Amino acid sequence: MRFAFFVNDLATEYPNYATTVLAHAAAVRGHEVCYVTPSGFVLSADDSLAVHGHFVPKKKYGTHLEFFEALKKVGKKAKKMDVSEIDVLMLRNDPSTDAQTTPWAEDIGILFGREAARRGVLVLNDPDALGRAINKLYFQSFPAEVRAETMITKNANDVKEFAEAHGGNIILKPLQGSGGSGVFKVDSKSGSNLNQIIEAIDRDGYIIAQSYVKAASKGDIRMFMMNGWPLKIGDKYCAMRRVASEDDIRSNIHAGGKAEAVEITDVELKVAELIRPRLIADGMFLVGVDIVGDKILEVNVFSPGNLNTCNKMAGVNFAVPIIESIERKIEIRDENLVGFPNKTLATM
């Protein structure tokens, strides 16, 4: 099979990215692997869709680090092929990164992902659903009982009233963005700076005001879900606790957070149970859910990270069942004369 991974830019990929781990697992299982960037699509006058793919030499690399070394040597070399020559296209970019640096590329994966799916390619996660999830408003589609109380506005007075209603203890962040960018905790210490915080976020668009979940002081749990179910091998869950540094409320690893092993309890499993229907209905094959107590803080549907860290902590390779699930989907697609909609096949 031929696996294509859509990323922001080859130059900004890193050895321990989840994408690298997944691509390496696909290569080890004997699949052809290529990377596609936003400038790699060609829609011709005859309505055919082609792709410029950067191919990593086909071999069974010992480690994902060895695989990444081979990827670095690929450089700008690309092979043009009809999109039908690709079995699965995994959309692994971060649109918020492109929104800041190359706005034209922000939704390219979604747009051409739809075209690829229309031509029979399995696209993960489903591009139609990703189109709705390109900002944090998608978060509001999950059941209210698993969400912290939230308000979205551009009006400063609305934010102040929300803060007052919650004892001045809230979280503020931009509607668009990821990775903990622009996230502020407002409390008695920072309340005097509320106007400046609102102005800083308001410059980039709508503001999300969220009630502060006390359990967040102990960090959040990043748990991977696949096909609507918590990803696990045996009794080991693909999950970790992310604890913020003393001088930062953000638990994101790249923002200084620390990873710790975590035991998944009935609380997290109930959260997963409640959000499963939405994930399946939307064709969200692989997501990273950030959980605090019995609430979800975020559902990362584009490029959930920390897969490598979860592998290390559990002593297993969670990328293997992910690739195996994709293989099964391709087999189902190829064995059926009547095709399944991409959204249905994505979580089948």
Secondary structure as UniProt FT lines:
FT   STRAND          2..6
FT   HELIX           10..12
FT   TURN            15..16
FT   HELIX           18..28
FT   TURN            29..30
FT   STRAND          32..36
FT   TURN            38..39
FT   STRAND          41..43
FT   TURN            45..46
FT   STRAND          49..56
FT   HELIX           64..74
FT   TURN            75..76
FT   STRAND          79..82
FT   HELIX           83..85
FT   STRAND          88..91
FT   HELIX           95..101
FT   HELIX           103..105
FT   TURN            106..107
FT   HELIX           108..118
FT   TURN            119..120
FT   STRAND          122..124
FT   HELIX           127..132
FT   HELIX           136..141
FT   HELIX           144..146
FT   STRAND          150..153
FT   HELIX           156..165
FT   TURN            166..168
FT   STRAND          170..174
FT   TURN            179..182
FT   STRAND          184..186
FT   TURN            188..190
FT   HELIX           191..193
FT   HELIX           194..202
FT   TURN            203..204
FT   STRAND          207..211
FT   HELIX           214..218
FT   STRAND          220..226
FT   TURN            227..228
FT   STRAND          229..230
FT   STRAND          232..233
FT   TURN            234..235
FT   STRAND          236..237
FT   STRAND          239..243
FT   TURN            246..247
FT   HELIX           253..255
FT   STRAND          258..260
FT   HELIX           266..281
FT   TURN            282..283
FT   STRAND          286..292
FT   TURN            293..294
FT   STRAND          295..300
FT   HELIX           307..314
FT   HELIX           319..335
FT   HELIX           342..346
//
